Amino acid sequence: MKQKFVLMFVSMLFLGVSLASAEENNRLYWGPKAGLNISTITKSEASAWRAGANVGMFAMCRYNDYWGLEADLMFSMMGTDYDEGNIRLNYLTLPILGKLYLFRNLNMQLGPQFGVKVYDKINMYDVADVKNSGAFTGFEVMFVVGLGYEFNFGMTADVRYGIGLTNSIKDSYALGDKCKNEMFQISVGWRF
């Protein structure tokens, strides 16, 4: 898991350096971001949606009036609820999204999101709580699509949908066959 964390950190650092060395007419922004995740695990009996927070930083480069690139480094709380309890999954995520500006500051976002699981907990009401159960994979890849708006006074707002491309539950477990994270994400940020 340390190797995956180091890989994500180095990727974010490389992206930051490459954005910083971009041409002078490119606009480079960065800042904090926070919001709400609403997530579930697909194709499992535990299919109710669960709310959680997301918080982190973003770096963004707008190349011209039509194209841009954004990378976030976020702590993201996901999981699902079910009748007998809930599943909590916390990830360190790195979405790298291309941005197509549709009209002025309104943009469509599209790209991969890489995640490293940092915590999991299965709550079974009236029975037990199991932390770091080993039932969940340590690394995931999601496909993300969304809409964003960049206000002239510095605030940014995003609405995104993500679906896992990799299983979130290990195949060796009964529910593990094709169970993927699915989420809606609403975030606001402030660009500098």
C-alpha angles and dihedrals in degrees: 000000000000089000092054091048091050090048091053092046093049091047091052091047092049091049091049093050092047091049091048091053093051122123119290095249091059116096114229120196136172137174151129123301134190138169151121132304122200108191147164140175113251125230094015133112087243095071105141118116119254128201123225141155133258124201134168147093135297137202120199136181122194106201097188140329092299111033138051143153129222132187124186131192104204141171102222128190114208138154139112143263127231137176096270098039142304144278120230119199123179120194139184100223135195113192114185107193134181113219126214112193107220100180124359105302098354110106141181115221127207135168149084128309120205120202137189115200110232099173141010132182131179112204115198108185114235092001118061148309118237118198123196090001098178090233094109130071117248097223132040140179122208134186110229131195126174153139126250140181128204113206118213092236093060108269121122127197128193136184113191140176121204132185124189120248091190130050117266094199118057115254091236090070123081094246095040100097107108096334107153135174115256123187149171114209130195116187140169126197144173120234126212 
